[in-house]
Amino acid sequence: MLNQREATALDIDAYMHELGERARSASYRIARASTAQKNEALLAIAAAIDARRGELMAANTLDLDAGRMKNLDAPLLDRLELTTARIDAMIEGLRQVAGLDDPVGSITDLKYRPSGIQVGKMRVPLGVIGIIYESRPNVTCEAASLCLKSGNATILRGGSEAINSNRAIAACIAAGLAEAGLDSRIVQVVEVTDREAVGKLITMPEFVDVIVPRGGKGLIERISRDARVPVIKHLDGNCHVYIDAHADFEKAVAITINAKTQRYGTCNTLESLLVDKAVATQILPALAGRFAEYAVELRGCEITRSILPDIAVASEADWKEEYLAPILSIKVVEGLDEAIGHINAHSSQHTDAIVTEDYGSAQRFLREVDSSSVMVNASTRFADGFEYGLGAEIGISTDKLHARGPVGLEGLTSQKYIVLGDGHIRK
């Protein structure tokens, strides 16, 4: 006889298996939908969210009340809350995605071969995308819109703390899909909060083609370790700015301050500053003065502390740390070679920047730094799908296969070879 836990596990297995079958079937339908039909659905979802604001707010209140009862901390409650402004942003995001170019079906690199055939590549959906995320219920809408526009079916598993909000948003999505004549199973939200549902979702390669985790490092490490489905992810964002010996002083200060202080809790925020020894005594005191205005705690290497004796000592662990806080580690280096070596050894391969007026140094940095975004004379805070002109992003990937950097609509598609002939046969 099965105990309660075993019976529950079997129920979840059956439930997730059913979701997977539905998603696989729906993926074939959305893959052949026209751009006009997908845009119609996106706009209909936006209209449904606008019309059901009261229902969304009521559902969100249930989640917030439950979160307070569980003593969730203030930042988590803030991410959980659906304000009027956040609902407005969800609606605007849907409209923006509807206005983006549809990548599906585009043909590139079409060339004649000596045999007379034409060979090219066509962009196609990935199929079924599983998205696992925490706290923010607006991710339900963002993820659904990008998967829909890129011709993919999706299974969304939000955090248990947002279950009522996610269900209410899912109802709006289903209404919009139905209005556009599309299968409501194109977007499915996992209705159970048991962690076993996540374990099942990431081990169903027969139904799910790729997993995208969005959340804390612990969640992403678990998904990466246990998944039997390809994962698009980044674990953390230990981003660097290197101030070269040939840097413009004003640019270096402006870029460094912005990269660190514009927002502290993002994956593209500066965490480690490298400074060429030739300019360290000139620029570090000026930077320290500016960082003091923002109450940023500085931690430095031995040379840095000889210039700024009042700052804390940087440990070896600091060079790999994603602080997500007003803390910055600083290291003085002996030129470009040491800077590149330090970044490649310690960065999370997210975003790294050089400030320099020397063309050769800039080109070497671009070629040799092994990160998903590499910048010259620009703040790391620009590493973002919207800023890159992608319109929206599902996340930022530090993997090298399949997508790298901000993942927008094109990152949620693949390519297949197509061959055009006219009765050609191989001799």
C-alpha positions as CSV (number, residue, x, y, z in Angstrom):
1,M,0.0,0.0,0.0
2,L,1.3,3.4,-0.9
3,N,2.0,6.0,1.8
4,Q,0.7,9.6,1.4
5,R,4.1,10.9,0.0
6,E,4.3,8.1,-2.6
7,A,0.6,8.7,-3.6
8,T,1.3,12.4,-4.0
9,A,4.4,11.8,-6.1
10,L,2.4,9.5,-8.4
11,D,-0.3,12.2,-8.7
12,I,2.3,14.9,-9.6
13,D,4.0,12.6,-12.1
14,A,0.6,12.0,-13.8
15,Y,-0.3,15.7,-13.7
16,M,3.1,16.8,-15.1
17,H,2.9,14.1,-17.8
18,E,-0.5,15.4,-18.8
19,L,0.8,19.0,-19.0
20,G,3.8,17.8,-21.1
21,E,1.6,16.0,-23.5
22,R,-0.7,19.0,-23.9
23,A,2.3,21.3,-24.4
24,R,3.9,19.1,-27.0
25,S,0.6,18.9,-29.0
26,A,0.1,22.7,-28.7
27,S,3.6,23.4,-29.8
28,Y,2.8,22.1,-33.3
29,R,-0.3,24.4,-33.5
30,I,1.5,27.6,-32.4
31,A,4.5,26.8,-34.7
32,R,2.2,27.2,-37.7
33,A,0.3,30.3,-36.4
34,S,0.7,33.4,-38.5
35,T,2.4,36.5,-37.2
36,A,-1.0,38.3,-37.3
37,Q,-2.6,35.7,-35.2
38,K,0.1,35.7,-32.6
39,N,0.0,39.5,-32.4
40,E,-3.8,39.3,-32.1
41,A,-3.4,37.0,-29.1
42,L,-0.9,39.2,-27.4
43,L,-3.1,42.3,-27.8
44,A,-6.1,40.3,-26.6
45,I,-4.1,39.2,-23.5
46,A,-3.2,42.8,-22.8
47,A,-6.9,43.7,-23.0
48,A,-7.9,40.9,-20.7
49,I,-5.4,42.0,-18.1
50,D,-6.6,45.5,-18.3
51,A,-10.2,44.4,-17.9
52,R,-9.5,42.1,-15.0
53,R,-7.3,44.4,-12.9
54,G,-9.6,44.0,-9.9
55,E,-9.3,40.2,-10.1
56,L,-5.5,40.4,-10.4
57,M,-5.2,42.7,-7.4
58,A,-7.5,40.5,-5.3
59,A,-5.5,37.4,-6.1
60,N,-2.2,39.2,-5.4
61,T,-3.6,40.4,-2.0
62,L,-4.1,36.7,-1.0
63,D,-0.4,36.0,-1.9
64,L,0.8,39.1,0.0
65,D,-1.2,38.2,3.1
66,A,0.1,34.6,3.0
67,G,3.6,35.9,2.5
68,R,3.3,38.2,5.6
69,M,2.0,35.2,7.6
70,K,5.1,33.3,6.6
71,N,7.3,36.2,7.5
72,L,8.7,36.7,4.0
73,D,11.3,39.5,4.0
74,A,10.5,43.0,2.7
75,P,12.4,42.7,-0.6
76,L,10.6,39.4,-1.5
77,L,7.2,41.0,-0.6
78,D,8.1,43.9,-2.8
79,R,8.9,41.7,-5.8
80,L,5.7,39.8,-5.1
81,E,3.4,42.8,-5.2
82,L,1.3,43.7,-8.3
83,T,0.9,47.4,-8.2
84,T,-1.1,49.5,-10.7
85,A,2.2,50.6,-12.3
86,R,3.4,46.9,-12.6
87,I,0.1,45.9,-14.2
88,D,0.4,48.8,-16.6
89,A,4.0,47.6,-17.4
90,M,2.7,44.1,-18.1
91,I,0.2,45.5,-20.6
92,E,2.8,47.7,-22.3
93,G,5.2,44.8,-22.5
94,L,2.6,42.7,-24.3
95,R,2.0,45.5,-26.8
96,Q,5.7,46.0,-27.3
97,V,6.3,42.3,-28.0
98,A,3.4,42.4,-30.5
99,G,5.3,45.2,-32.3
100,L,8.5,43.2,-32.6
101,D,9.6,41.5,-35.8
102,D,8.6,37.8,-35.9
103,P,11.8,35.7,-36.3
104,V,9.9,32.5,-37.2
105,G,10.2,31.5,-40.9
106,S,12.9,34.0,-41.8
107,I,15.4,32.6,-44.3
108,T,19.0,33.6,-44.4
109,D,22.2,32.6,-46.2
110,L,20.4,31.2,-49.2
111,K,23.1,30.4,-51.8
112,Y,23.3,28.3,-55.1
113,R,25.6,25.3,-55.0
114,P,27.5,24.0,-58.0
115,S,24.9,21.2,-58.3
116,G,22.2,23.8,-58.9
117,I,20.4,23.4,-55.6
118,Q,19.9,26.4,-53.2
119,V,20.9,25.9,-49.5
120,G,19.9,28.2,-46.7
121,K,18.7,28.4,-43.1
122,M,15.2,28.9,-41.8
123,R,14.5,30.1,-38.2
124,V,12.1,27.9,-36.4
125,P,10.7,27.6,-32.8
126,L,12.5,25.5,-30.2
127,G,9.2,23.7,-29.4
128,V,8.2,23.5,-25.7
129,I,10.0,25.8,-23.2
130,G,9.7,25.2,-19.4
131,I,10.3,28.3,-17.4
132,I,10.9,28.1,-13.6
133,Y,11.0,31.4,-11.7
134,E,10.5,32.9,-8.2
135,S,8.4,35.7,-6.6
136,R,7.6,38.1,-9.4
137,P,4.2,37.2,-10.9
138,N,4.7,39.6,-13.8
139,V,7.3,37.1,-15.2
140,T,4.3,34.9,-16.0
141,C,3.2,37.5,-18.5
142,E,6.6,38.4,-19.8
143,A,7.6,34.7,-20.4
144,A,4.3,33.8,-22.0
145,S,4.5,36.7,-24.4
146,L,8.0,35.9,-25.6
147,C,7.3,32.2,-26.0
148,L,4.1,32.9,-27.8
149,K,5.6,35.4,-30.3
150,S,8.5,33.1,-31.0
151,G,6.1,30.2,-31.8
152,N,6.8,28.1,-28.7
153,A,4.5,26.4,-26.3
154,T,5.4,26.9,-22.7
155,I,5.0,25.4,-19.2
156,L,5.4,28.1,-16.5
157,R,6.2,27.1,-12.9
158,G,6.2,30.2,-10.7
159,G,7.0,30.3,-7.0
160,S,4.5,28.9,-4.5
161,E,4.4,32.4,-2.9
162,A,2.7,33.8,-6.1
163,I,0.4,30.9,-6.9
164,N,-2.9,33.0,-6.7
165,S,-1.4,35.8,-8.8
166,N,0.0,33.4,-11.4
167,R,-3.4,31.6,-11.7
168,A,-5.2,34.9,-12.3
169,I,-2.7,36.0,-14.9
170,A,-2.9,32.6,-16.6
171,A,-6.7,33.0,-16.8
172,C,-6.1,36.3,-18.7
173,I,-3.6,34.6,-21.0
174,A,-6.0,31.7,-21.7
175,A,-8.8,34.2,-22.5
176,G,-6.6,36.1,-25.0
177,L,-5.5,32.9,-26.7
178,A,-9.1,31.8,-27.1
179,E,-10.1,35.2,-28.5
180,A,-7.4,34.8,-31.2
181,G,-8.5,31.3,-32.0
182,L,-5.4,29.7,-30.6
183,D,-5.2,26.7,-28.3
184,S,-5.2,27.8,-24.6
185,R,-2.7,25.0,-23.8
186,I,0.0,26.9,-25.7
187,V,0.6,28.6,-22.3
188,Q,0.2,26.4,-19.2
189,V,0.8,27.4,-15.6
190,V,1.7,24.6,-13.2
191,E,-1.1,24.7,-10.6
192,V,0.6,22.7,-7.9
193,T,3.1,24.2,-5.5
194,D,4.9,20.9,-4.5
195,R,8.7,21.0,-5.3
196,E,8.3,17.6,-7.0
197,A,6.6,19.3,-9.9
198,V,9.9,21.1,-10.7
199,G,11.8,17.9,-10.5
200,K,9.5,16.3,-13.0
201,L,9.4,19.3,-15.3
202,I,13.2,19.3,-15.8
203,T,13.3,15.5,-16.4
204,M,10.8,15.2,-19.3
205,P,12.9,15.5,-22.5
206,E,10.1,13.7,-24.4
207,F,7.9,16.8,-23.8
208,V,10.2,19.7,-22.9
209,D,12.9,21.0,-25.3
210,V,14.6,23.5,-23.0
211,I,14.4,24.9,-19.5
212,V,14.9,28.5,-18.5
213,P,15.4,29.1,-14.8
214,R,15.0,32.6,-13.4
215,G,15.8,33.2,-9.8
216,G,18.4,32.9,-7.1
217,K,21.7,31.0,-7.5
218,G,20.4,28.1,-5.4
219,L,17.5,27.5,-7.7
220,I,19.6,27.7,-10.8
221,E,22.3,25.4,-9.4
222,R,19.7,22.8,-8.6
223,I,18.1,23.0,-12.1
224,S,21.5,22.8,-13.8
225,R,22.5,19.8,-11.7
226,D,19.3,17.8,-12.0
227,A,17.9,18.6,-15.4
228,R,17.8,16.1,-18.2
229,V,16.7,18.8,-20.5
230,P,19.0,21.5,-22.0
231,V,19.1,24.6,-19.7
232,I,19.6,28.3,-20.7
233,K,20.9,30.0,-17.6
234,H,23.4,32.2,-15.8
235,L,24.3,31.5,-12.2
236,D,25.5,35.0,-11.2
237,G,26.9,38.2,-12.5
238,N,30.4,39.0,-11.2
239,C,31.0,41.9,-13.7
240,H,34.2,43.9,-14.1
241,V,35.4,47.3,-15.3
242,Y,39.0,47.6,-16.2
243,I,40.5,51.2,-16.3
244,D,43.3,51.1,-18.8
245,A,46.5,53.2,-18.6
246,H,45.1,55.0,-21.7
247,A,41.7,55.7,-20.3
248,D,40.0,59.1,-20.4
249,F,39.7,60.2,-16.7
250,E,36.2,61.7,-16.9
251,K,34.8,58.7,-18.8
252,A,36.4,56.2,-16.4
253,V,34.8,57.9,-13.4
254,A,31.4,58.3,-15.0
255,I,31.3,54.7,-16.3
256,T,32.6,53.1,-13.0
257,I,30.2,55.1,-10.8
258,N,27.2,54.3,-13.1
259,A,28.1,50.6,-13.4
260,K,28.1,50.2,-9.6
261,T,25.5,52.6,-8.3
262,Q,22.8,52.8,-10.9
263,R,21.2,49.7,-9.4
264,Y,22.8,47.3,-6.9
265,G,20.6,44.2,-7.2
266,T,21.0,43.4,-10.9
267,C,23.2,40.8,-12.6
268,N,24.9,43.4,-14.8
269,T,26.1,45.6,-11.9
270,L,29.8,46.2,-11.4
271,E,31.3,44.0,-8.6
272,S,35.1,44.1,-9.2
273,L,37.1,47.1,-10.5
274,L,40.5,46.6,-12.0
275,V,42.9,49.6,-12.4
276,D,46.1,49.8,-14.3
277,K,49.0,50.6,-11.9
278,A,50.1,53.5,-14.1
279,V,47.0,55.5,-13.3
280,A,45.9,54.1,-10.0
281,T,47.3,56.9,-7.8
282,Q,45.6,59.4,-10.0
283,I,42.1,57.9,-10.3
284,L,41.5,55.8,-7.2
285,P,41.2,58.8,-4.7
286,A,38.7,60.5,-7.0
287,L,36.7,57.3,-7.3
288,A,36.8,56.7,-3.6
289,G,35.4,60.2,-3.0
290,R,32.5,59.6,-5.4
291,F,31.8,56.2,-3.9
292,A,31.7,57.7,-0.4
293,E,28.7,59.8,-1.6
294,Y,26.8,56.6,-2.3
295,A,28.0,54.9,0.9
296,V,29.7,52.1,-1.1
297,E,32.0,49.9,0.9
298,L,35.4,49.4,-0.8
299,R,37.6,46.4,-0.4
300,G,41.1,46.4,-2.0
301,C,44.2,44.6,-2.7
302,E,47.5,45.5,-1.0
303,I,48.4,48.2,-3.6
304,T,44.9,49.6,-3.6
305,R,45.1,49.9,0.2
306,S,48.5,51.7,0.0
307,I,46.6,54.4,-2.0
308,L,43.3,54.2,0.0
309,P,44.5,53.1,3.5
310,D,41.0,53.4,5.1
311,I,39.3,50.7,3.0
312,A,38.9,47.1,4.0
313,V,41.1,44.2,2.8
314,A,39.8,42.2,-0.2
315,S,40.0,38.5,0.4
316,E,40.5,35.9,-2.4
317,A,36.8,35.2,-2.2
318,D,36.0,38.8,-3.0
319,W,37.3,38.5,-6.5
320,K,34.5,36.0,-7.4
321,E,31.7,37.5,-5.3
322,E,28.4,38.8,-6.7
323,Y,27.5,41.3,-3.9
324,L,24.2,42.6,-5.2
325,A,24.9,45.3,-2.6
326,P,26.9,48.6,-2.2
327,I,30.2,46.8,-1.9
328,L,33.0,46.9,-4.5
329,S,36.3,45.0,-4.7
330,I,39.3,46.8,-6.3
331,K,42.5,45.4,-7.6
332,V,45.5,47.2,-9.2
333,V,47.0,45.3,-12.1
334,E,50.2,45.5,-14.1
335,G,48.6,46.2,-17.5
336,L,46.2,44.7,-19.9
337,D,47.6,41.1,-19.8
338,E,47.0,40.8,-16.0
339,A,43.6,42.4,-16.3
340,I,42.4,40.0,-19.0
341,G,43.9,37.0,-17.1
342,H,42.2,38.1,-13.8
343,I,38.8,38.5,-15.5
344,N,38.9,35.2,-17.3
345,A,39.9,33.5,-14.1
346,H,37.4,35.1,-11.7
347,S,34.4,36.5,-13.7
348,S,31.1,34.7,-14.2
349,Q,31.4,35.3,-17.9
350,H,28.5,37.7,-17.8
351,T,29.6,41.3,-18.7
352,D,33.0,43.0,-18.5
353,A,34.1,46.4,-19.8
354,I,37.3,48.3,-20.5
355,V,37.8,52.0,-20.4
356,T,40.5,53.1,-22.8
357,E,41.4,55.4,-25.7
358,D,43.8,52.9,-27.2
359,Y,42.4,51.1,-30.2
360,G,44.7,48.1,-29.8
361,S,43.9,47.6,-26.2
362,A,40.2,47.8,-26.9
363,Q,40.4,45.2,-29.7
364,R,42.4,42.8,-27.6
365,F,39.9,43.1,-24.7
366,L,37.0,42.4,-27.1
367,R,38.7,39.4,-28.5
368,E,40.2,37.8,-25.4
369,V,37.8,38.4,-22.6
370,D,35.6,35.3,-22.5
371,S,32.2,36.7,-21.5
372,S,28.7,36.9,-23.0
373,S,28.9,40.7,-23.3
374,V,32.2,42.6,-23.6
375,M,32.2,46.4,-23.7
376,V,34.5,49.3,-24.6
377,N,33.9,52.7,-22.9
378,A,30.4,51.8,-21.7
379,S,28.7,50.9,-18.4
380,T,28.0,47.2,-17.7
381,R,24.4,48.2,-16.9
382,F,23.7,48.3,-20.7
383,A,23.8,44.4,-20.7
384,D,20.1,44.1,-21.1
385,G,17.7,42.9,-23.8
386,F,15.8,46.2,-24.1
387,E,19.1,48.2,-24.3
388,Y,20.4,45.9,-27.0
389,G,17.3,46.5,-29.2
390,L,15.8,43.0,-28.6
391,G,12.6,44.6,-27.2
392,A,12.4,42.1,-24.3
393,E,14.4,39.3,-22.9
394,I,13.6,36.0,-21.1
395,G,16.9,36.2,-19.3
396,I,20.7,36.5,-19.8
397,S,22.7,33.4,-20.7
398,T,26.3,32.9,-19.9
399,D,26.3,29.5,-21.7
400,K,28.2,29.2,-25.0
401,L,25.5,27.0,-26.6
402,H,22.7,27.7,-27.8
403,A,22.1,31.3,-26.8
404,R,24.6,33.7,-25.2
405,G,23.9,37.1,-23.6
406,P,20.4,38.6,-23.4
407,V,17.9,36.0,-24.8
408,G,15.1,37.6,-26.8
409,L,12.8,36.3,-29.5
410,E,15.6,35.0,-31.7
411,G,17.2,33.2,-28.8
412,L,14.0,31.3,-28.3
413,T,14.3,29.9,-31.9
414,S,16.8,27.7,-33.7
415,Q,17.7,27.2,-37.3
416,K,17.3,24.3,-39.7
417,Y,18.9,23.9,-43.2
418,I,16.5,24.1,-46.1
419,V,17.3,23.0,-49.6
420,L,15.4,24.3,-52.7
421,G,15.6,22.3,-56.0
422,D,13.7,21.8,-59.2
423,G,14.0,18.0,-59.8
424,H,17.7,17.9,-58.9
425,I,19.3,14.6,-58.2
426,R,22.7,13.8,-57.0
427,K,25.1,12.3,-59.5
